[in-house]
Amino acid sequence: MTRISIVGGTGYAGGHIAREAVSRGHEVTSWSRHEPTEPLDGVTYRTGSLADPDVLAEAARADQLVVAVHGADVDGRPLSALTPGLIDAAVAQGTRLSFVGGAGSSYVAEGGPRLVDTPDFHEEWKPEALSHADVLAELRAAPAELQWFYVSPAALFGSYAPGEATGEYRTGGDVLVTQEDGSSEISGADFATAFVDEIERVAHPNQRFTVGH
């Protein structure tokens, strides 16, 4: 059994990860700014902000610290501004740090460009995508003693497009996972399966990987 703290555990991605992790017998604590409207059996819920150093220190006292929050706004600050503190807390506790990243920093083909840099990427999505890209850069420059991974979902991922839970997924490196018709999507349940698989298997140590159907 692994002790897993999920910051943002009541959100779309974090909630799916919590559900999947509990179903496998892991000990899960969810941290969020508000109590859940539909709590999951077996999950311990705590309230607090990632911007609070005391909350961060307590959340990091686990085997795995999962960050599943909005990239552009964590109590008025971009997630990238809080990443150094997350890295320090994880190193101090010997905790493996992981992020639900964005699709925007994924390459659309080997060598680029990034999805966020393509002409059709919506301007209103860029602040979050670029903050998530900065988080990834911080991780890649982190001290060698940090254990981490970062998962970028397919382009179509979120509560607005829940998709179908197939029990299957495909992974890539830095390139967006697409299907033969060029579409790129992943359901919340299948993304969570991939995420918890990585927690258990450590198949991508200190790497970003992409996930899609």
TINU-254041 format. One record per residue (C-alpha): residue number from 1; residue in three letters; z, x, y. Coordinates in steps of 0.2 Angstrom, whole numbers, padded with zeros to 4 digits. Each point is the difference from the previous one (the first is absolute). Layout:
N
REC   i  aa     z     x     y
REC NUM ala     Z     X     Y
...
***
This chain:
213
REC   i  aa     z     x     y
REC   1 met  0000  0000  0000
REC   2 thr -0005  0006  0017
REC   3 arg  0009 -0004  0016
REC   4 ile -0013 -0006  0013
REC   5 ser  0003 -0003  0018
REC   6 ile -0015 -0010  0008
REC   7 val  0000  0000  0019
REC   8 gly -0010 -0016  0004
REC   9 gly  0004 -0008 -0017
REC  10 thr -0002 -0018  0007
REC  11 gly -0017  0003  0006
REC  12 tyr -0017 -0002 -0010
REC  13 ala -0002  0017 -0008
REC  14 gly  0019  0004 -0001
REC  15 gly  0004 -0017 -0008
REC  16 his -0013  0002 -0013
REC  17 ile  0006  0018 -0004
REC  18 ala  0018 -0007 -0001
REC  19 arg -0005 -0014 -0012
REC  20 glu -0010  0013 -0011
REC  21 ala  0014  0013  0000
REC  22 val  0014 -0013 -0004
REC  23 ser -0011 -0007 -0015
REC  24 arg  0000  0018 -0007
REC  25 gly  0019  0001  0001
REC  26 his  0002  0011  0015
REC  27 glu  0014 -0001  0013
REC  28 val -0008 -0006  0016
REC  29 thr  0008 -0002  0017
REC  30 ser -0011 -0008  0014
REC  31 trp  0003  0005  0018
REC  32 ser -0007 -0011  0014
REC  33 arg  0004 -0007  0017
REC  34 his  0002 -0017 -0006
REC  35 glu  0007 -0009 -0016
REC  36 pro -0014 -0005 -0012
REC  37 thr -0005 -0018  0000
REC  38 glu -0003  0000 -0019
REC  39 pro  0011  0014 -0008
REC  40 leu -0005  0007 -0016
REC  41 asp  0013  0000 -0015
REC  42 gly  0006  0018 -0003
REC  43 val -0004  0007  0017
REC  44 thr  0015  0005  0012
REC  45 tyr -0005 -0005  0018
REC  46 arg  0007  0010  0015
REC  47 thr -0005 -0002  0018
REC  48 gly -0003  0013  0013
REC  49 ser -0013  0009  0009
REC  50 leu -0009  0016 -0005
REC  51 ala  0002  0006  0017
REC  52 asp  0019  0000 -0002
REC  53 pro  0006  0018 -0007
REC  54 asp  0014 -0008 -0009
REC  55 val -0011 -0012 -0009
REC  56 leu -0012  0014 -0004
REC  57 ala  0013  0011 -0007
REC  58 glu  0007 -0014 -0012
REC  59 ala -0018 -0005 -0005
REC  60 ala -0004  0018 -0005
REC  61 arg  0015  0000 -0013
REC  62 ala -0012 -0005 -0014
REC  63 asp -0012  0009 -0012
REC  64 gln -0015 -0008  0009
REC  65 leu -0001 -0005  0018
REC  66 val -0015 -0011  0002
REC  67 val -0006 -0004  0018
REC  68 ala -0010 -0016  0002
REC  69 val  0000 -0005  0018
REC  70 his -0012 -0003  0014
REC  71 gly -0008  0017  0006
REC  72 ala -0002 -0004  0018
REC  73 asp  0017 -0009  0004
REC  74 val  0017  0004 -0007
REC  75 asp  0012 -0007  0013
REC  76 gly -0013  0006  0014
REC  77 arg -0004  0017 -0008
REC  78 pro -0014  0005 -0011
REC  79 leu  0004  0004 -0018
REC  80 ser -0006  0018  0003
REC  81 ala  0013  0003  0013
REC  82 leu  0013 -0004 -0013
REC  83 thr -0008  0010 -0014
REC  84 pro  0009  0017  0004
REC  85 gly  0017 -0009 -0002
REC  86 leu -0005 -0007 -0016
REC  87 ile -0006  0017 -0007
REC  88 asp  0017  0008  0005
REC  89 ala  0010 -0014 -0008
REC  90 ala -0010  0001 -0016
REC  91 val  0001  0019 -0001
REC  92 ala  0019 -0001  0003
REC  93 gln  0003 -0013 -0014
REC  94 gly -0013  0007 -0012
REC  95 thr -0009 -0017  0001
REC  96 arg -0019 -0002 -0004
REC  97 leu -0007 -0008  0016
REC  98 ser -0015 -0011 -0001
REC  99 phe -0011 -0011  0011
REC 100 val -0010 -0016 -0001
REC 101 gly -0014  0007  0011
REC 102 gly -0015 -0007  0008
REC 103 ala -0018 -0001 -0005
REC 104 gly -0006  0007  0017
REC 105 ser  0003  0018 -0004
REC 106 ser -0010 -0001 -0016
REC 107 tyr -0017  0008 -0001
REC 108 val -0014 -0012 -0003
REC 109 ala -0009  0015 -0009
REC 110 glu  0004  0017 -0005
REC 111 gly  0002  0011  0016
REC 112 gly  0002 -0016  0011
REC 113 pro -0001 -0008  0012
REC 114 arg  0017 -0009 -0001
REC 115 leu -0001 -0019 -0001
REC 116 val  0009 -0001  0017
REC 117 asp -0014  0010  0008
REC 118 thr -0014 -0011 -0006
REC 119 pro -0009 -0012  0013
REC 120 asp  0006 -0016 -0008
REC 121 phe  0018  0004 -0001
REC 122 his  0009 -0012  0012
REC 123 glu  0008  0007  0015
REC 124 glu  0016 -0010 -0002
REC 125 trp  0003  0008 -0017
REC 126 lys -0001  0018  0007
REC 127 pro  0018  0002  0006
REC 128 glu  0007 -0003 -0017
REC 129 ala -0014  0009 -0009
REC 130 leu  0002  0016  0011
REC 131 ser  0019  0000 -0001
REC 132 his -0002 -0001 -0019
REC 133 ala -0012  0015  0001
REC 134 asp  0013  0009  0010
REC 135 val  0013 -0004 -0014
REC 136 leu -0011  0008 -0013
REC 137 ala -0003  0016  0011
REC 138 glu  0019  0001  0002
REC 139 leu  0003 -0001 -0019
REC 140 arg -0014  0013 -0003
REC 141 ala  0009  0012  0012
REC 142 ala  0017 -0003 -0007
REC 143 pro  0012  0013 -0007
REC 144 ala -0004  0005 -0018
REC 145 glu  0016 -0008 -0006
REC 146 leu -0005 -0017  0004
REC 147 gln -0006 -0011 -0014
REC 148 trp -0012 -0013  0006
REC 149 phe -0015 -0011 -0003
REC 150 tyr -0010 -0012  0010
REC 151 val -0011 -0014 -0006
REC 152 ser -0015 -0007  0010
REC 153 pro -0005 -0018 -0006
REC 154 ala -0018 -0006  0000
REC 155 ala -0007 -0007  0016
REC 156 leu  0004 -0018 -0004
REC 157 phe  0019 -0001 -0003
REC 158 gly  0013 -0011  0007
REC 159 ser  0008 -0017  0001
REC 160 tyr -0016 -0006  0008
REC 161 ala -0010  0004 -0016
REC 162 pro  0012  0000 -0015
REC 163 gly -0013  0002 -0012
REC 164 glu  0001 -0002 -0019
REC 165 ala  0014  0009 -0011
REC 166 thr -0011  0008 -0013
REC 167 gly  0012  0012 -0008
REC 168 glu -0012  0014  0004
REC 169 tyr -0004  0012  0014
REC 170 arg -0011  0016  0003
REC 171 thr  0006  0015  0010
REC 172 gly -0009  0013  0010
REC 173 gly  0005  0015  0011
REC 174 asp -0004 -0001  0018
REC 175 val -0015 -0012 -0002
REC 176 leu  0001 -0019  0002
REC 177 val -0001 -0008 -0017
REC 178 thr -0015 -0012  0000
REC 179 gln -0009 -0011 -0013
REC 180 glu -0018  0001 -0005
REC 181 asp -0004 -0013  0014
REC 182 gly  0008  0011  0013
REC 183 ser  0015 -0012  0002
REC 184 ser  0018  0008  0000
REC 185 glu  0015 -0011 -0004
REC 186 ile  0016  0000 -0009
REC 187 ser  0013 -0014 -0003
REC 188 gly  0018  0003  0004
REC 189 ala  0006 -0001 -0018
REC 190 asp -0012  0013 -0006
REC 191 phe  0003  0011  0015
REC 192 ala  0019 -0001 -0005
REC 193 thr -0004  0004 -0018
REC 194 ala -0009  0016  0006
REC 195 phe  0014  0005  0012
REC 196 val  0014 -0002 -0013
REC 197 asp -0011  0009 -0013
REC 198 glu  0000  0014  0011
REC 199 ile  0019 -0001  0003
REC 200 glu  0002  0001 -0019
REC 201 arg -0014  0012 -0005
REC 202 val -0001  0013  0015
REC 203 ala -0018  0001 -0003
REC 204 his -0004  0004  0019
REC 205 pro  0014  0012  0006
REC 206 asn -0001  0004  0018
REC 207 gln -0017 -0009  0002
REC 208 arg -0008 -0015  0008
REC 209 phe -0010 -0011 -0012
REC 210 thr -0010 -0016  0002
REC 211 val  0001 -0016 -0010
REC 212 gly -0012 -0014 -0003
REC 213 his -0008 -0012 -0013
***
